[in-house]
Amino acid sequence: MQNRLVLTVTVEREDALRYTPAGLPVVEMWLKHQSRQTAGGFERDVACDIQAVWIGDDARKHSGKLAGQVINVTGFLGQRSLRNPRLVLNIEYVEFVKG
């Protein structure tokens, strides 16, 4: 089954770096996407706010430097935890957009 999301977003807010019980670095952030898309032959403005989580060494390296940045993100959607069904973007790859 496919589960892939690719977006250009602005990092609105970034939480402080934390570590999982297994010792993995984690950065949680809130992203904003705005674009113009075509659906059914009609153009429309699209905007959404997305909660995201980035796990791993790249997240640790960029921690504290993300807020306000425009980035291209690639990842997959999943629920926040076993007990919290809220949808979260799990980031696998980040590309910083030069502006």
C-alpha positions as CSV (number, residue, x, y, z in Angstrom):
1,M,0.0,0.0,0.0
2,Q,1.2,3.5,-0.8
3,N,1.6,6.2,1.8
4,R,3.8,9.0,0.6
5,L,3.5,12.8,1.0
6,V,5.7,15.4,-0.7
7,L,5.1,19.1,0.2
8,T,6.7,22.5,0.2
9,V,6.1,24.0,3.6
10,T,7.1,26.7,6.0
11,V,8.1,25.6,9.5
12,E,5.8,27.6,11.7
13,R,7.0,26.2,15.0
14,E,9.7,23.8,16.2
15,D,9.8,22.1,19.6
16,A,13.1,21.5,21.5
17,L,15.1,18.4,20.6
18,R,14.2,15.4,22.7
19,Y,15.1,11.7,22.7
20,T,12.9,8.6,22.7
21,P,13.4,6.0,25.4
22,A,15.5,4.1,22.8
23,G,17.8,7.1,22.5
24,L,16.6,8.4,19.1
25,P,16.6,12.2,18.5
26,V,13.2,13.6,17.8
27,V,12.1,17.1,16.6
28,E,8.4,17.8,16.5
29,M,7.2,20.7,14.4
30,W,4.2,22.4,12.9
31,L,4.2,23.1,9.2
32,K,2.1,25.4,7.0
33,H,1.5,24.7,3.3
34,Q,-0.1,27.1,0.8
35,S,-0.4,26.5,-3.0
36,R,-2.7,26.8,-6.0
37,Q,-3.9,23.4,-7.3
38,T,-6.1,22.2,-10.1
39,A,-8.9,19.6,-9.3
40,G,-11.6,18.7,-11.7
41,G,-10.5,21.3,-14.2
42,F,-10.8,24.1,-11.7
43,E,-8.0,26.0,-9.9
44,R,-8.3,26.6,-6.2
45,D,-6.2,27.9,-3.3
46,V,-5.1,25.2,-0.9
47,A,-3.8,25.8,2.6
48,C,-3.3,23.5,5.6
49,D,-1.4,23.2,8.9
50,I,0.3,19.9,9.6
51,Q,1.9,18.5,12.7
52,A,5.1,16.6,11.9
53,V,7.8,14.6,13.5
54,W,11.4,14.1,12.3
55,I,13.4,11.3,13.9
56,G,17.1,10.6,13.5
57,D,20.6,12.2,13.2
58,D,19.5,14.7,10.5
59,A,16.8,15.9,12.9
60,R,19.4,16.4,15.6
61,K,21.8,18.2,13.3
62,H,19.1,20.8,12.2
63,S,17.4,21.1,15.5
64,G,16.9,24.7,16.6
65,K,17.4,26.0,13.1
66,L,14.1,25.1,11.4
67,A,11.5,27.7,12.5
68,G,10.8,30.1,9.7
69,Q,12.5,27.9,7.0
70,V,10.9,26.9,3.8
71,I,11.5,23.2,3.2
72,N,10.5,20.4,0.9
73,V,9.5,17.4,2.9
74,T,8.9,13.8,2.0
75,G,7.4,11.4,4.4
76,F,4.4,9.3,5.3
77,L,1.2,9.8,7.4
78,G,0.5,7.9,10.5
79,Q,-1.3,8.3,13.8
80,R,0.5,10.1,16.6
81,S,0.7,7.0,18.9
82,L,-1.2,3.8,19.7
83,R,-3.5,5.8,22.0
84,N,-3.7,9.0,20.0
85,P,-5.2,8.7,16.5
86,R,-4.3,12.3,15.4
87,L,-2.7,12.3,12.0
88,V,1.0,13.3,11.9
89,L,3.5,13.6,9.0
90,N,6.5,11.4,9.7
91,I,9.4,13.1,7.9
92,E,11.9,11.0,6.1
93,Y,13.7,13.6,4.0
94,V,14.1,17.4,4.1
95,E,15.4,19.7,1.4
96,F,16.0,23.3,2.3
97,V,14.6,25.7,-0.3
98,K,16.9,28.6,-1.1
99,G,15.1,31.9,-1.2
